[in-house]
Amino acid sequence: MKKTTSLLLAAMIAGSVFTTSAVADASRGKIFYMKKLKHVCKKDGLKNGAVFAIKHDRRSWETISKSGKLQSEWIKICPHAAKKVKKMREKDVKNLYDFVWKYASDGETPSCG
């Protein structure tokens, strides 16, 4: 009985760890922007991630995402980041999308530099 309970508990913990990493996250998108795009986007006049995100409202970001044109839109907003945007992994695209959607012009105000 004790062994079965321990195995069940271990399986539940392992399952929660794996599902957490599979979900897109706006804070991870913020980290991606800060590490990979912040410095190159400054060359295009974008002071910070907030300026990047407020280029569209939430509905527009959602429409762009559904049409599969997120990366091309990000390149339009920040042309100096074209190489980095094209090399993005799928999880980074999802996380950055969550970031721009959350902090869109009609969304929350981020605290990033």
JOCORUR-V134747 format. One record per backbone hydrogen bond with DSSP energy under -0.5 kcal/mol. CO is the residue of the C=O (numbers start at 0). NH is the residue of the N-H. If there is no record, write none. Layout:
co=CO nh=NH
co=CO nh=NH
This chain:
co=0 nh=4
co=1 nh=5
co=2 nh=6
co=3 nh=7
co=4 nh=8
co=5 nh=9
co=6 nh=10
co=7 nh=11
co=8 nh=12
co=9 nh=13
co=10 nh=14
co=11 nh=15
co=12 nh=16
co=13 nh=17
co=14 nh=18
co=15 nh=19
co=16 nh=20
co=17 nh=21
co=18 nh=22
co=19 nh=22
co=24 nh=28
co=25 nh=29
co=26 nh=30
co=27 nh=31
co=28 nh=32
co=29 nh=33
co=30 nh=34
co=31 nh=35
co=31 nh=36
co=32 nh=36
co=32 nh=37
co=36 nh=40
co=37 nh=41
co=39 nh=42
co=40 nh=43
co=40 nh=45
co=41 nh=44
co=44 nh=46
co=47 nh=51
co=48 nh=52
co=49 nh=53
co=51 nh=54
co=52 nh=55
co=55 nh=104
co=56 nh=60
co=57 nh=61
co=58 nh=62
co=59 nh=63
co=60 nh=64
co=61 nh=65
co=62 nh=66
co=63 nh=68
co=64 nh=67
co=68 nh=72
co=69 nh=73
co=70 nh=74
co=71 nh=75
co=72 nh=76
co=73 nh=77
co=77 nh=80
co=78 nh=81
co=80 nh=84
co=81 nh=85
co=82 nh=86
co=84 nh=87
co=88 nh=92
co=89 nh=93
co=90 nh=94
co=91 nh=95
co=92 nh=96
co=93 nh=97
co=94 nh=98
co=95 nh=99
co=96 nh=100
co=97 nh=101
co=98 nh=102
co=100 nh=103
co=101 nh=107
co=103 nh=106
co=107 nh=109
